[in-house]
Amino acid sequence: MSDLTNRTAAELADDLASGEVTSREVVDAYLARIAAVDGVDADGDVWPAKPAAALRSDEPHAYLAVTAAAARAHADDVDARRAAGAPLGPLAGVPVAVKDILTTRGVATTCGSRMLEGWLPPYDATVTRQLAAADLVVLGKTNMDEFAMGSSTESSAFGPTRNPWDLDRVPGGSSGGSAAAVAARLAPLAIGTDTGGSIRQPAAFTGLVGAKPTYGTVSRYGLVAFASSLDQAGPFARTVEDAARLHTVIAGHDPRDSTSVDAPLPDLTARLEDGVDGMRLGVIRELAGDGVDAGVGAVLREALERLAGLGAEIVDVSLPHAGYALPAYYLIAPSEASSNLARFDGVRYGNRVDAASAEEMNAATREAGFGAEVKRRIMIGTHALSSGYYDAYYLQASKVRTLIAADFRTAFDDVDALISPTAPSVAFRLGENVDDPLAMYLNDVATVPASLAGIPAISVPAGVADDGAGGRLPVGVQVMAPLLGDDVMYRVARALEAATAFDPTPRGARAVAVGEVTR
């Protein structure tokens, strides 16, 4: 039997359904690999998975919590019900990792912050409940940039995550732990969240498929808010089919989320193999030129040639206001963050630092609980919303957002989907951009337009490029579709994937070894 951790989620689902393997065998294989690769040998439910002082440079540090006992119990239950002939979902028994921003009842949910260190939520997020209802087995909670604010997973209060392709490089952010878990074969599937690119950019950096659904089609109930008008949970996977299957599990209307869209989502897998023959695909001029590294640009051009060879018509498209997307995003998102994070005041839950007065306690709590990047964004957002500056900053940014959404609608009147690089470069080195916020923010230049417009977007690995040090690192191509056109997004992504034959196995001198692990 080949190593279970090298199989795709679809292959595991078929093997489980046929009785070739049991869910317990699959879960045990992943827990053994987590112990060997991430250095977490958990006999019970463990948080933190590994103290920051014990982190090693040869481990990705994908997990913040490993819920081994609960995972084994759930796997045994799935196996028992399968043996009894009970109806089960198509991914029943397949393991999944969950970003530590989605609440899990009785399991620490920290958002990568000292502010919520060790906090045990009294309820499950809707996404968490949907995973359980579909009988996916949660292995644990993954590392992330603090409160999802970052593009490298270096701002986590519990230590950075490393890229499985090169452990000296970042996995992207803010969902870097989820990306690293799937890339390093520490989970076949993972859930991340995407506010301005936090699924798509890590997917590009780690050679994975990562999708941001249409805003409002996946519930935000129990997703600890960063920017409420932008946050959206979505899937990480090694294949487009796996991502579409996981997306299907977590999608759906939720009356507990006031922003939830009460409209049916098309079947995301029905047209996966229909190809792109006859489709019109637009290349966004403003996102594919200046600022894009030569290697990334070359991979994009090769991807477009492959799509054209499959029968798609490739056309040039302009989004006239795309150049304003990044500054608009970095006013809107921090403004919403400054409002959302006001709840962390030391009074109701989370970290508390006692002081002589309520005001001093509040200030001391926030000083100790929040990291530098979170403080920076709170200050930016508070300033943008303050009297005398609201019209000049937040209101103007909101108007730009409206113009960008209109640009997309106009573009989609002429094309079926839009194409761009996912990120302007390959993964950068740990520490390279930590002291340069503007350089860090520029990683989101190609992903924030779709976030501001609320449209679905996906990153698909399309090749590799020179890392500047004699190595090769993954490059992602982004596919965007109209609102509620998530099925079109997956269809184009699958055609590109099939034509690319990308090997998602991390390789290189400092890559995580992928192979069979025995205890």
Beta strands, then each sheet from edge to edge (+ up, - down):
strand 1: 45-46
strand 2: 63-67
strand 3: 95-99
strand 4: 137-142
strand 5: 189-194
strand 6: 209-212
strand 7: 232-237
strand 8: 280-284
strand 9: 313-317
strand 10: 417-421
strand 11: 457-466
strand 12: 472-480
sheet 1: 1+ 2- 4+ 3+ 5+ 7- 6+ 11- 12+ 10- 8- 9-
end
